[in-house]
Amino acid sequence: MSGTARIRTLPLLAPALGVVLVFMVAPMLIAGAYSFLTAGAYGGVRLPVTGEAYVRFLFDRDLDDSLIFDDTYLVIFGRSILLAAATTVLAVLIGLPVAWFMACREKRTRDLLVLAITIPFWTNLLIRTYCWVLILRDQGLVNAALIGTGVTSEPITFLYSNEAILLGLVYSFLPFMVLPIYATLERLDPRLVEAAHDLYAGRWAAFRYVVWPLAKAGVAAGTILVFVPALGAFLAPDLLGGGRKLMIGSLIHLQFTSSRNWPFGAAASMILMAFVLVALVIAARRRAGQVAP
Amino acid sequence: MTHPAAAIDDRRSPAAQPRTLVEVAGVTKAFGSGPGSVVALAAVSLSIFENEFFTLLGPSGCGKTTLLRLIAGFEHPSAGVIRLDGRDLTELPPHRRPVNTVFQSYALFPHMSVAENVAFGLERLGKPRAEITARVRHVLALVKLEAMADRRPAQLSGGQQQRVALARALAPAPRLLLLDEPLSALDQKLRREMQGELKRLQRETGFTFVLVTHDQEEALAMSDRIAVMSAGRVLQIGGPAEIYDRPATRFVADFIGEANLLPGGLVGRPGGTVAIRPERVQLVRAGEAGTADGLPGTVTTLTFLGSDVLYEVTLAGGTAIKARLRDAAPGVEAGSAVVARWAKEAERPVAEDTAGPRP
């Protein structure tokens, strides 16, 4: 593209560039800048410039100002990655059959099912997560049913565990896995599956050698759409984990609210963002390598 | 159109005691249930012989593709039995039937190379690697695609994709090869070429081919035997020449080639319909010698068809008749008074078609 052409297209790109600048680049720059400042007593930030927030992520400062390695935040970070990964795996295991079921229906049923998948979005995620609290708590629906049917006499505590957080995460992000997989499966020619059966492939072989390779692109898109937001989620860990099992999202959330440590919250955000970016680049590299053997 | 009877000589003589490979016995297929159900096949029975090129011919919606899908196992019959080598196939899923299909849209696996597509069936059958490699090479040579083994289907032309689909279905050496309108996506010239190719492959491999088509010329040119279908029923089964020369019903006469369907009373056979092929009709100018035994009429249009000339004549009673002549009749043009005549044996009495099962 010549220099003049570039200048001419600039006005057309301006709105899009403006949106990206104001809503993406600027907040990231602000967060990046805040992470190198000092916490104000009532929130906010003040000078001097310091790398203290990043140091705090790995070390605790002893009374005599010496640094002691502290794995508290690393554990939170690790738990976040594990929970997000588990969420993604479960979402694939549930989402793939659901998407396949949907793709195999007639056109009208399919449209209804897509609508059904999006219905949860009509209600705020906060309210839906609270509903899980009501369902899972000791006096909740599940325990009432279990006690009522005599399965157990004492309520079983489901809430405030990693499993409860996982359930909430899978529930929240499952549609983001189902929809992209469905989009790829819907385009899959059903004759290909018939051809596989015709060529002596049973159900499993037809899935393994024909459906799965063609659905992989949708699974990859779904994995990004589920893993990334699940990693930064704070509603499910807050409400279903009871704030005891922190995830990185809730840790960041805390720094800007009750802990009033904005620089540390900003630093944790930057670390999270860097991790996601590296993971995405590696995934993209690997996929590019697969496509062009 | 070349006269199909000219090609009859090299076909297998019907006396050569054929062995039945597929037996379709009283097969009915209804889609849906209750009053809204559609009967696609109504108690169809037929036999397909070993090593023959058998064609299911009929207009779209006649049930020919449904019958093919029933044989492949993609549909389950509502009633009746399909046997292969005497064995009941009815409860066998498609992947257990020694039957392969060439799909209308080819249905090639887009994420696999040509060689991988062709190897697919052999791999599922668990053949040893060396055997698969050899077989894939052999089959690709058979369809003249050795050079394309590493290409993806998307990198091939329509005709080449067609050959891959054929190679893929031939590779496992099925007892029966089903072809669902395999040439319908190709242009006219390629189609002619592939017709010859298919016929050659069938002869070279000795496999039994079952072709589904709505193209009667294609059916006449390629088949050993043809089953003409309409509205879920088989109207007539026979060799191409038999079907063409002795159509059993009005529909068959009309669908295969062109036919003049005249009320029997007009030619001294009251009560029925008589079919006469246009190429059997001769035209003579009225008033010339030997016009006593013909039917008088007036030429309405005259169409030049290249090798032939087609005359449309309105007979004295108002009935229209077509005559297809090799050479233009001297002095006959639109508006000419003519006499149409034909040999008595050109008249084929045909049965009326009973109403189909569709509402």
Interface residues (C-beta under 8 A of the other chain):
Chain A: D189 R191 L192 E194 A195 A196 H197 D198 L199 Y200 A201 G202 A205 Y209 V210 P213 L214
Chain B: A72 G73 F74 P93 P94 H95 R96 V99 N100 T101 F103 S105 A107 L108 F109 P110 H111 F120 G121 R124 L125 R168 A169 P172
